[in-house]
Amino acid sequence: MNSTGKWFAESYDELNPLLQELHMKGGQLTGPVCIKIPGGIAGLLGRRVAKKLGIPVTRGAHSLTVGITPCEDGLHWDRCFDEQSDVKSVFKPVGTKSDGYWVESTGAIQLHLTVDIKDGGWYWRCLQARINGIKIPLWLLPRTTAYKVIEHKSYRFYVGFSLPLFGDILSYSGLLTMHANNDRVCV
């Protein structure tokens, strides 16, 4: 069992079998996504967040490819929007689901996340954030909603950011097709 299965321990069986397989063996997901950014000041803030995260700053339809590679140190996620904008993250498990968290590192940002399992889906919940190693109170950052579920043997996901007083400032979501990813290698 790899680090993902070990982190979930006995809760692993609660995940949809296709999510289990994707995170145990790896794979590639492809398909259209919709980026939503409102107008006004909320949109200005949303575009700033999108730019910092490597997400396209234009609303509407885009293509997304996600490569997931399970390695001993965690899950490596490589996201590519419109075949040009790369976002790389590493999710490292600490402890187990009952007493631990995942550390997501993307550039200078480090998030400590836990996972809630609902109807076989994987729902991230942020516990702590750091920027350049400095702990940041969560109320200073956009609230993040992120989940992944299986829908008709495809991968439905949603990532959204909101701020008090402004509401939703940015989201992207889609239904991606899963492909085997047997040729990916950890480095």
Beta strands, then each sheet from edge to edge (+ up, - down):
strand 1: 27-36
strand 2: 60-71
strand 3: 74-81
strand 4: 85-94
strand 5: 101-106
strand 6: 109-118
strand 7: 121-131
strand 8: 134-136
strand 9: 143-151
strand 10: 154-163
strand 11: 167-180
sheet 1: 8+ 7- 6+ 5- 4+ 3- 2+ 1- 11+ 10- 9+
end
